[in-house]
Amino acid sequence: KFEESSSFVLRATTEVEKNEELTISYLDGDGTSLDFLDKYGFFTEDNPNDEILLAKLIPSIPTTLEDDEEKQREIDTSVVENGSISAVMTLRMSLKKRAGSRI
């Protein structure tokens, strides 16, 4: 897990030209949004690898999208600073919205 006090160094294995764009590949392209959130603390919308999550995870979550939206508002306005709970709620809502658009 990456902590605020953590740091990392990228070392090029080949010559890099000045102003050349450098990119990083996360999870070899096969990670779900849950994988990204767990390993890197963020996720992207419309990840094609989320089909597994949409099929398996959504039916197992007992709350509705509206329940999650209300909980997210409570988290956003609470004095407790817990970005990870907010990120999980945002992911859940994103997945539910995607699943709902197919129903």
KOLGU-4560 file (N, C-alpha, C; in nm, 3 decimals, padded with zeros to 5 digits):
<recs>
<n_xx: 00.084 n_yy: -00.119 n_zz: 00.000 ca_xx: 00.000 ca_yy: 00.000 ca_zz: 00.000 c_xx: 00.088 c_yy: 00.124 c_zz: 00.000 mol: A seq: 1 type: LYS>
<n_xx: 00.044 n_yy: 00.226 n_zz: -00.068 ca_xx: 00.119 ca_yy: 00.350 ca_zz: -00.079 c_xx: 00.076 c_yy: 00.445 c_zz: 00.032 mol: A seq: 2 type: PHE>
<n_xx: 00.168 n_yy: 00.483 n_zz: 00.116 ca_xx: 00.141 ca_yy: 00.577 ca_zz: 00.224 c_xx: 00.187 c_yy: 00.715 c_zz: 00.181 mol: A seq: 3 type: GLU>
<n_xx: 00.134 n_yy: 00.820 n_zz: 00.247 ca_xx: 00.174 ca_yy: 00.956 ca_zz: 00.211 c_xx: 00.325 c_yy: 00.977 c_zz: 00.224 mol: A seq: 4 type: GLU>
<n_xx: 00.386 n_yy: 00.909 n_zz: 00.318 ca_xx: 00.530 ca_yy: 00.925 ca_zz: 00.339 c_xx: 00.612 c_yy: 00.836 c_zz: 00.246 mol: A seq: 5 type: SER>
<n_xx: 00.545 n_yy: 00.754 n_zz: 00.167 ca_xx: 00.615 ca_yy: 00.664 ca_zz: 00.076 c_xx: 00.659 c_yy: 00.738 c_zz: -00.050 mol: A seq: 6 type: SER>
<n_xx: 00.753 n_yy: 00.680 n_zz: -00.117 ca_xx: 00.797 ca_yy: 00.735 ca_zz: -00.245 c_xx: 00.844 c_yy: 00.620 c_zz: -00.333 mol: A seq: 7 type: SER>
<n_xx: 00.864 n_yy: 00.649 n_zz: -00.458 ca_xx: 00.915 ca_yy: 00.547 ca_zz: -00.548 c_xx: 01.000 c_yy: 00.614 c_zz: -00.655 mol: A seq: 8 type: PHE>
<n_xx: 01.079 n_yy: 00.534 n_zz: -00.722 ca_xx: 01.168 ca_yy: 00.583 ca_zz: -00.827 c_xx: 01.145 c_yy: 00.499 c_zz: -00.952 mol: A seq: 9 type: VAL>
<n_xx: 01.134 n_yy: 00.566 n_zz: -01.066 ca_xx: 01.126 ca_yy: 00.496 ca_zz: -01.193 c_xx: 01.261 c_yy: 00.509 c_zz: -01.262 mol: A seq: 10 type: LEU>
<n_xx: 01.314 n_yy: 00.398 n_zz: -01.308 ca_xx: 01.440 ca_yy: 00.398 ca_zz: -01.379 c_xx: 01.417 c_yy: 00.347 c_zz: -01.520 mol: A seq: 11 type: ARG>
<n_xx: 01.462 n_yy: 00.423 n_zz: -01.616 ca_xx: 01.446 ca_yy: 00.383 ca_zz: -01.756 c_xx: 01.548 c_yy: 00.274 c_zz: -01.789 mol: A seq: 12 type: ALA>
<n_xx: 01.504 n_yy: 00.178 n_zz: -01.866 ca_xx: 01.594 ca_yy: 00.070 ca_zz: -01.908 c_xx: 01.648 c_yy: 00.096 c_zz: -02.049 mol: A seq: 13 type: THR>
<n_xx: 01.597 n_yy: 00.202 n_zz: -02.112 ca_xx: 01.646 ca_yy: 00.244 ca_zz: -02.243 c_xx: 01.664 c_yy: 00.395 c_zz: -02.243 mol: A seq: 14 type: THR>
<n_xx: 01.729 n_yy: 00.445 n_zz: -02.347 ca_xx: 01.751 ca_yy: 00.589 ca_zz: -02.361 c_xx: 01.617 c_yy: 00.663 c_zz: -02.369 mol: A seq: 15 type: GLU>
<n_xx: 01.606 n_yy: 00.774 n_zz: -02.296 ca_xx: 01.485 ca_yy: 00.855 ca_zz: -02.298 c_xx: 01.523 c_yy: 00.994 c_zz: -02.348 mol: A seq: 16 type: VAL>
<n_xx: 01.453 n_yy: 01.037 n_zz: -02.453 ca_xx: 01.477 ca_yy: 01.170 ca_zz: -02.509 c_xx: 01.414 c_yy: 01.276 c_zz: -02.421 mol: A seq: 17 type: GLU>
<n_xx: 01.470 n_yy: 01.395 n_zz: -02.423 ca_xx: 01.413 ca_yy: 01.506 ca_zz: -02.349 c_xx: 01.270 c_yy: 01.530 c_zz: -02.400 mol: A seq: 18 type: LYS>
<n_xx: 01.177 n_yy: 01.550 n_zz: -02.306 ca_xx: 01.035 ca_yy: 01.574 ca_zz: -02.333 c_xx: 00.962 c_yy: 01.452 c_zz: -02.390 mol: A seq: 19 type: ASN>
<n_xx: 01.024 n_yy: 01.337 n_zz: -02.392 ca_xx: 00.957 ca_yy: 01.217 ca_zz: -02.439 c_xx: 00.855 c_yy: 01.173 c_zz: -02.334 mol: A seq: 20 type: GLU>
<n_xx: 00.736 n_yy: 01.137 n_zz: -02.378 ca_xx: 00.631 ca_yy: 01.093 ca_zz: -02.286 c_xx: 00.666 c_yy: 00.955 c_zz: -02.231 mol: A seq: 21 type: GLU>
<n_xx: 00.652 n_yy: 00.939 n_zz: -02.101 ca_xx: 00.672 ca_yy: 00.811 ca_zz: -02.035 c_xx: 00.538 c_yy: 00.765 c_zz: -01.981 mol: A seq: 22 type: LEU>
<n_xx: 00.510 n_yy: 00.637 n_zz: -01.991 ca_xx: 00.384 ca_yy: 00.583 ca_zz: -01.941 c_xx: 00.411 c_yy: 00.466 c_zz: -01.849 mol: A seq: 23 type: THR>
<n_xx: 00.312 n_yy: 00.437 n_zz: -01.767 ca_xx: 00.319 ca_yy: 00.324 ca_zz: -01.674 c_xx: 00.203 c_yy: 00.231 c_zz: -01.707 mol: A seq: 24 type: ILE>
<n_xx: 00.226 n_yy: 00.103 n_zz: -01.710 ca_xx: 00.120 ca_yy: 00.006 ca_zz: -01.733 c_xx: 00.080 c_yy: -00.053 c_zz: -01.598 mol: A seq: 25 type: SER>
<n_xx: -00.047 n_yy: -00.040 n_zz: -01.565 ca_xx: -00.099 ca_yy: -00.094 ca_zz: -01.439 c_xx: -00.161 c_yy: -00.231 c_zz: -01.463 mol: A seq: 26 type: TYR>
<n_xx: -00.127 n_yy: -00.326 n_zz: -01.382 ca_xx: -00.191 ca_yy: -00.457 ca_zz: -01.379 c_xx: -00.194 c_yy: -00.531 c_zz: -01.512 mol: A seq: 27 type: LEU>
<n_xx: -00.103 n_yy: -00.504 n_zz: -01.599 ca_xx: -00.094 ca_yy: -00.572 ca_zz: -01.728 c_xx: -00.225 c_yy: -00.570 c_zz: -01.807 mol: A seq: 28 type: ASP>
<n_xx: -00.308 n_yy: -00.470 n_zz: -01.782 ca_xx: -00.431 ca_yy: -00.453 ca_zz: -01.858 c_xx: -00.545 c_yy: -00.545 c_zz: -01.822 mol: A seq: 29 type: GLY>
<n_xx: -00.530 n_yy: -00.629 n_zz: -01.720 ca_xx: -00.638 ca_yy: -00.721 ca_zz: -01.689 c_xx: -00.701 c_yy: -00.697 c_zz: -01.553 mol: A seq: 30 type: ASP>
<n_xx: -00.675 n_yy: -00.585 n_zz: -01.491 ca_xx: -00.728 ca_yy: -00.558 ca_zz: -01.358 c_xx: -00.867 c_yy: -00.497 c_zz: -01.362 mol: A seq: 31 type: GLY>
<n_xx: -00.947 n_yy: -00.533 n_zz: -01.262 ca_xx: -01.079 ca_yy: -00.473 ca_zz: -01.246 c_xx: -01.063 c_yy: -00.343 c_zz: -01.167 mol: A seq: 32 type: THR>
<n_xx: -01.170 n_yy: -00.266 n_zz: -01.161 ca_xx: -01.167 ca_yy: -00.143 ca_zz: -01.083 c_xx: -01.138 c_yy: -00.172 c_zz: -00.937 mol: A seq: 33 type: SER>
<n_xx: -01.187 n_yy: -00.284 n_zz: -00.887 ca_xx: -01.160 ca_yy: -00.322 ca_zz: -00.748 c_xx: -01.010 c_yy: -00.349 c_zz: -00.729 mol: A seq: 34 type: LEU>
<n_xx: -00.946 n_yy: -00.412 n_zz: -00.825 ca_xx: -00.801 ca_yy: -00.435 ca_zz: -00.819 c_xx: -00.725 c_yy: -00.302 c_zz: -00.814 mol: A seq: 35 type: ASP>
<n_xx: -00.766 n_yy: -00.208 n_zz: -00.901 ca_xx: -00.700 ca_yy: -00.077 ca_zz: -00.904 c_xx: -00.717 c_yy: -00.005 c_zz: -00.772 mol: A seq: 36 type: PHE>
<n_xx: -00.839 n_yy: -00.006 n_zz: -00.719 ca_xx: -00.866 ca_yy: 00.063 ca_zz: -00.593 c_xx: -00.785 c_yy: 00.002 c_zz: -00.480 mol: A seq: 37 type: LEU>
<n_xx: -00.777 n_yy: -00.129 n_zz: -00.477 ca_xx: -00.702 ca_yy: -00.198 ca_zz: -00.372 c_xx: -00.551 c_yy: -00.172 c_zz: -00.381 mol: A seq: 38 type: ASP>
<n_xx: -00.496 n_yy: -00.177 n_zz: -00.501 ca_xx: -00.351 ca_yy: -00.166 ca_zz: -00.516 c_xx: -00.299 c_yy: -00.024 c_zz: -00.532 mol: A seq: 39 type: LYS>
<n_xx: -00.380 n_yy: 00.063 n_zz: -00.593 ca_xx: -00.330 ca_yy: 00.197 ca_zz: -00.626 c_xx: -00.411 c_yy: 00.312 c_zz: -00.566 mol: A seq: 40 type: TYR>
<n_xx: -00.526 n_yy: 00.281 n_zz: -00.507 ca_xx: -00.606 ca_yy: 00.385 ca_zz: -00.443 c_xx: -00.693 c_yy: 00.465 c_zz: -00.539 mol: A seq: 41 type: GLY>
<n_xx: -00.708 n_yy: 00.420 n_zz: -00.662 ca_xx: -00.795 ca_yy: 00.486 ca_zz: -00.758 c_xx: -00.852 c_yy: 00.381 c_zz: -00.853 mol: A seq: 42 type: PHE>
<n_xx: -00.953 n_yy: 00.420 n_zz: -00.928 ca_xx: -01.006 ca_yy: 00.334 ca_zz: -01.032 c_xx: -01.055 c_yy: 00.422 c_zz: -01.146 mol: A seq: 43 type: PHE>
<n_xx: -01.073 n_yy: 00.363 n_zz: -01.262 ca_xx: -01.120 ca_yy: 00.437 ca_zz: -01.378 c_xx: -01.263 c_yy: 00.396 c_zz: -01.409 mol: A seq: 44 type: THR>
<n_xx: -01.340 n_yy: 00.488 n_zz: -01.462 ca_xx: -01.477 ca_yy: 00.458 ca_zz: -01.502 c_xx: -01.473 c_yy: 00.372 c_zz: -01.629 mol: A seq: 45 type: GLU>
<n_xx: -01.572 n_yy: 00.292 n_zz: -01.646 ca_xx: -01.591 ca_yy: 00.212 ca_zz: -01.769 c_xx: -01.474 c_yy: 00.119 c_zz: -01.800 mol: A seq: 46 type: ASP>
<n_xx: -01.420 n_yy: 00.056 n_zz: -01.698 ca_xx: -01.314 ca_yy: -00.043 ca_zz: -01.717 c_xx: -01.377 c_yy: -00.169 c_zz: -01.777 mol: A seq: 47 type: ASN>
<n_xx: -01.334 n_yy: -00.210 n_zz: -01.897 ca_xx: -01.395 ca_yy: -00.328 ca_zz: -01.959 c_xx: -01.377 c_yy: -00.456 c_zz: -01.879 mol: A seq: 48 type: PRO>
<n_xx: -01.279 n_yy: -00.460 n_zz: -01.791 ca_xx: -01.256 ca_yy: -00.579 ca_zz: -01.709 c_xx: -01.353 c_yy: -00.591 c_zz: -01.592 mol: A seq: 49 type: ASN>
<n_xx: -01.442 n_yy: -00.494 n_zz: -01.578 ca_xx: -01.538 ca_yy: -00.497 ca_zz: -01.468 c_xx: -01.657 c_yy: -00.588 c_zz: -01.495 mol: A seq: 50 type: ASP>
<n_xx: -01.661 n_yy: -00.652 n_zz: -01.611 ca_xx: -01.773 ca_yy: -00.742 ca_zz: -01.640 c_xx: -01.787 c_yy: -00.849 c_zz: -01.532 mol: A seq: 51 type: GLU>
<n_xx: -01.675 n_yy: -00.896 n_zz: -01.478 ca_xx: -01.678 ca_yy: -00.995 ca_zz: -01.371 c_xx: -01.744 c_yy: -00.936 c_zz: -01.247 mol: A seq: 52 type: ILE>
<n_xx: -01.706 n_yy: -00.812 n_zz: -01.214 ca_xx: -01.766 ca_yy: -00.747 ca_zz: -01.097 c_xx: -01.915 c_yy: -00.724 c_zz: -01.119 mol: A seq: 53 type: LEU>
<n_xx: -01.951 n_yy: -00.682 n_zz: -01.238 ca_xx: -02.093 ca_yy: -00.656 ca_zz: -01.266 c_xx: -02.175 c_yy: -00.784 c_zz: -01.254 mol: A seq: 54 type: LEU>
<n_xx: -02.120 n_yy: -00.895 n_zz: -01.295 ca_xx: -02.193 ca_yy: -01.021 ca_zz: -01.292 c_xx: -02.198 c_yy: -01.085 c_zz: -01.154 mol: A seq: 55 type: ALA>
<n_xx: -02.088 n_yy: -01.076 n_zz: -01.079 ca_xx: -02.078 ca_yy: -01.148 ca_zz: -00.952 c_xx: -02.099 c_yy: -01.061 c_zz: -00.829 mol: A seq: 56 type: LYS>
<n_xx: -02.044 n_yy: -00.941 n_zz: -00.830 ca_xx: -02.044 ca_yy: -00.859 ca_zz: -00.709 c_xx: -02.175 c_yy: -00.787 c_zz: -00.687 mol: A seq: 57 type: LEU>
<n_xx: -02.230 n_yy: -00.727 n_zz: -00.791 ca_xx: -02.349 ca_yy: -00.645 ca_zz: -00.774 c_xx: -02.466 c_yy: -00.722 c_zz: -00.709 mol: A seq: 58 type: ILE>
<n_xx: -02.498 n_yy: -00.844 n_zz: -00.753 ca_xx: -02.609 ca_yy: -00.915 ca_zz: -00.687 c_xx: -02.585 c_yy: -00.943 c_zz: -00.539 mol: A seq: 59 type: PRO>
<n_xx: -02.460 n_yy: -00.944 n_zz: -00.496 ca_xx: -02.430 ca_yy: -00.976 ca_zz: -00.357 c_xx: -02.431 c_yy: -00.853 c_zz: -00.265 mol: A seq: 60 type: SER>
<n_xx: -02.445 n_yy: -00.733 n_zz: -00.321 ca_xx: -02.449 ca_yy: -00.612 ca_zz: -00.240 c_xx: -02.594 c_yy: -00.584 c_zz: -00.205 mol: A seq: 61 type: ILE>
<n_xx: -02.628 n_yy: -00.587 n_zz: -00.075 ca_xx: -02.768 ca_yy: -00.577 ca_zz: -00.036 c_xx: -02.828 c_yy: -00.437 c_zz: -00.041 mol: A seq: 62 type: PRO>
<n_xx: -02.749 n_yy: -00.334 n_zz: -00.069 ca_xx: -02.802 ca_yy: -00.199 ca_zz: -00.070 c_xx: -02.838 c_yy: -00.156 c_zz: -00.212 mol: A seq: 63 type: THR>
<n_xx: -02.927 n_yy: -00.058 n_zz: -00.220 ca_xx: -02.964 ca_yy: -00.003 ca_zz: -00.350 c_xx: -02.868 c_yy: 00.110 c_zz: -00.386 mol: A seq: 64 type: THR>
<n_xx: -02.874 n_yy: 00.154 n_zz: -00.509 ca_xx: -02.795 ca_yy: 00.269 ca_zz: -00.552 c_xx: -02.832 c_yy: 00.390 c_zz: -00.468 mol: A seq: 65 type: LEU>
<n_xx: -02.959 n_yy: 00.409 n_zz: -00.441 ca_xx: -03.004 ca_yy: 00.523 ca_zz: -00.360 c_xx: -02.947 c_yy: 00.515 c_zz: -00.218 mol: A seq: 66 type: GLU>
<n_xx: -02.943 n_yy: 00.394 n_zz: -00.160 ca_xx: -02.882 ca_yy: 00.377 ca_zz: -00.027 c_xx: -02.736 c_yy: 00.421 c_zz: -00.029 mol: A seq: 67 type: ASP>
<n_xx: -02.665 n_yy: 00.379 n_zz: -00.132 ca_xx: -02.523 ca_yy: 00.413 ca_zz: -00.143 c_xx: -02.502 c_yy: 00.563 c_zz: -00.163 mol: A seq: 68 type: ASP>
<n_xx: -02.588 n_yy: 00.624 n_zz: -00.244 ca_xx: -02.576 ca_yy: 00.769 ca_zz: -00.265 c_xx: -02.598 c_yy: 00.846 c_zz: -00.135 mol: A seq: 69 type: GLU>
<n_xx: -02.695 n_yy: 00.802 n_zz: -00.055 ca_xx: -02.719 ca_yy: 00.866 ca_zz: 00.075 c_xx: -02.600 c_yy: 00.846 c_zz: 00.168 mol: A seq: 70 type: GLU>
<n_xx: -02.546 n_yy: 00.725 n_zz: 00.172 ca_xx: -02.429 ca_yy: 00.697 ca_zz: 00.256 c_xx: -02.310 c_yy: 00.782 c_zz: 00.212 mol: A seq: 71 type: LYS>
<n_xx: -02.293 n_yy: 00.798 n_zz: 00.081 ca_xx: -02.184 ca_yy: 00.880 ca_zz: 00.029 c_xx: -02.198 c_yy: 01.024 c_zz: 00.075 mol: A seq: 72 type: GLN>
<n_xx: -02.321 n_yy: 01.077 n_zz: 00.075 ca_xx: -02.343 ca_yy: 01.214 ca_zz: 00.123 c_xx: -02.306 c_yy: 01.225 c_zz: 00.270 mol: A seq: 73 type: ARG>
<n_xx: -02.341 n_yy: 01.123 n_zz: 00.350 ca_xx: -02.305 ca_yy: 01.122 ca_zz: 00.492 c_xx: -02.153 c_yy: 01.121 c_zz: 00.510 mol: A seq: 74 type: GLU>
<n_xx: -02.086 n_yy: 01.040 n_zz: 00.432 ca_xx: -01.940 ca_yy: 01.032 ca_zz: 00.440 c_xx: -01.877 c_yy: 01.165 c_zz: 00.402 mol: A seq: 75 type: ILE>
<n_xx: -01.928 n_yy: 01.225 n_zz: 00.294 ca_xx: -01.872 ca_yy: 01.351 ca_zz: 00.246 c_xx: -01.890 c_yy: 01.464 c_zz: 00.346 mol: A seq: 76 type: ASP>
<n_xx: -01.996 n_yy: 01.459 n_zz: 00.427 ca_xx: -02.022 ca_yy: 01.568 ca_zz: 00.521 c_xx: -01.977 c_yy: 01.537 c_zz: 00.662 mol: A seq: 77 type: THR>
<n_xx: -01.926 n_yy: 01.418 n_zz: 00.686 ca_xx: -01.884 ca_yy: 01.381 ca_zz: 00.822 c_xx: -01.749 c_yy: 01.442 c_zz: 00.853 mol: A seq: 78 type: SER>
<n_xx: -01.721 n_yy: 01.452 n_zz: 00.983 ca_xx: -01.592 ca_yy: 01.506 ca_zz: 01.026 c_xx: -01.483 c_yy: 01.400 c_zz: 01.017 mol: A seq: 79 type: VAL>
<n_xx: -01.522 n_yy: 01.276 n_zz: 01.002 ca_xx: -01.424 ca_yy: 01.168 ca_zz: 00.991 c_xx: -01.365 c_yy: 01.173 c_zz: 00.850 mol: A seq: 80 type: VAL>
<n_xx: -01.235 n_yy: 01.185 n_zz: 00.842 ca_xx: -01.169 ca_yy: 01.189 ca_zz: 00.712 c_xx: -01.127 c_yy: 01.047 c_zz: 00.676 mol: A seq: 81 type: GLU>
<n_xx: -01.206 n_yy: 00.985 n_zz: 00.592 ca_xx: -01.176 ca_yy: 00.848 ca_zz: 00.551 c_xx: -01.198 c_yy: 00.835 c_zz: 00.401 mol: A seq: 82 type: ASN>
<n_xx: -01.097 n_yy: 00.870 n_zz: 00.325 ca_xx: -01.106 ca_yy: 00.865 ca_zz: 00.180 c_xx: -01.127 c_yy: 00.726 c_zz: 00.124 mol: A seq: 83 type: GLY>
<n_xx: -01.079 n_yy: 00.623 n_zz: 00.194 ca_xx: -01.093 ca_yy: 00.489 ca_zz: 00.140 c_xx: -01.238 c_yy: 00.443 c_zz: 00.141 mol: A seq: 84 type: SER>
<n_xx: -01.314 n_yy: 00.478 n_zz: 00.244 ca_xx: -01.456 ca_yy: 00.441 ca_zz: 00.246 c_xx: -01.528 c_yy: 00.514 c_zz: 00.135 mol: A seq: 85 type: ILE>
<n_xx: -01.498 n_yy: 00.640 n_zz: 00.117 ca_xx: -01.559 ca_yy: 00.718 ca_zz: 00.010 c_xx: -01.527 c_yy: 00.658 c_zz: -00.126 mol: A seq: 86 type: SER>
<n_xx: -01.404 n_yy: 00.616 n_zz: -00.147 ca_xx: -01.363 ca_yy: 00.556 ca_zz: -00.275 c_xx: -01.437 c_yy: 00.426 c_zz: -00.301 mol: A seq: 87 type: ALA>
<n_xx: -01.455 n_yy: 00.344 n_zz: -00.198 ca_xx: -01.528 ca_yy: 00.218 ca_zz: -00.215 c_xx: -01.673 c_yy: 00.246 c_zz: -00.249 mol: A seq: 88 type: VAL>
<n_xx: -01.734 n_yy: 00.343 n_zz: -00.181 ca_xx: -01.872 ca_yy: 00.378 ca_zz: -00.210 c_xx: -01.885 c_yy: 00.430 c_zz: -00.353 mol: A seq: 89 type: MET>
<n_xx: -01.791 n_yy: 00.511 n_zz: -00.397 ca_xx: -01.794 ca_yy: 00.563 ca_zz: -00.533 c_xx: -01.785 c_yy: 00.449 c_zz: -00.634 mol: A seq: 90 type: THR>
<n_xx: -01.698 n_yy: 00.352 n_zz: -00.608 ca_xx: -01.686 ca_yy: 00.236 ca_zz: -00.697 c_xx: -01.816 c_yy: 00.157 c_zz: -00.699 mol: A seq: 91 type: LEU>
<n_xx: -01.874 n_yy: 00.131 n_zz: -00.583 ca_xx: -02.000 ca_yy: 00.057 ca_zz: -00.577 c_xx: -02.109 c_yy: 00.127 c_zz: -00.658 mol: A seq: 92 type: ARG>
<n_xx: -02.119 n_yy: 00.259 n_zz: -00.642 ca_xx: -02.221 ca_yy: 00.333 ca_zz: -00.714 c_xx: -02.196 c_yy: 00.330 c_zz: -00.865 mol: A seq: 93 type: MET>
<n_xx: -02.070 n_yy: 00.342 n_zz: -00.904 ca_xx: -02.035 ca_yy: 00.337 ca_zz: -01.046 c_xx: -02.075 c_yy: 00.203 c_zz: -01.106 mol: A seq: 94 type: SER>
<n_xx: -02.044 n_yy: 00.094 n_zz: -01.037 ca_xx: -02.077 ca_yy: -00.039 ca_zz: -01.087 c_xx: -02.228 c_yy: -00.059 c_zz: -01.093 mol: A seq: 95 type: LEU>
<n_xx: -02.299 n_yy: -00.009 n_zz: -00.991 ca_xx: -02.445 ca_yy: -00.025 ca_zz: -00.991 c_xx: -02.508 c_yy: 00.054 c_zz: -01.105 mol: A seq: 96 type: LYS>
<n_xx: -02.456 n_yy: 00.173 n_zz: -01.133 ca_xx: -02.510 ca_yy: 00.252 ca_zz: -01.243 c_xx: -02.488 c_yy: 00.180 c_zz: -01.375 mol: A seq: 97 type: LYS>
<n_xx: -02.370 n_yy: 00.121 n_zz: -01.393 ca_xx: -02.343 ca_yy: 00.048 ca_zz: -01.516 c_xx: -02.432 c_yy: -00.075 c_zz: -01.527 mol: A seq: 98 type: ARG>
<n_xx: -02.450 n_yy: -00.147 n_zz: -01.416 ca_xx: -02.535 ca_yy: -00.265 ca_zz: -01.419 c_xx: -02.680 c_yy: -00.226 c_zz: -01.446 mol: A seq: 99 type: ALA>
<n_xx: -02.724 n_yy: -00.116 n_zz: -01.388 ca_xx: -02.862 ca_yy: -00.071 ca_zz: -01.406 c_xx: -02.892 c_yy: -00.029 c_zz: -01.548 mol: A seq: 100 type: GLY>
<n_xx: -02.793 n_yy: 00.021 n_zz: -01.618 ca_xx: -02.815 ca_yy: 00.065 ca_zz: -01.755 c_xx: -02.835 c_yy: -00.052 c_zz: -01.851 mol: A seq: 101 type: SER>
<n_xx: -02.809 n_yy: -00.173 n_zz: -01.804 ca_xx: -02.826 ca_yy: -00.292 ca_zz: -01.889 c_xx: -02.953 c_yy: -00.369 c_zz: -01.856 mol: A seq: 102 type: ARG>
<n_xx: -03.021 n_yy: -00.326 n_zz: -01.752 ca_xx: -03.140 ca_yy: -00.400 ca_zz: -01.706 c_xx: -03.263 c_yy: -00.348 c_zz: -01.777 mol: A seq: 103 type: ILE>
</recs>
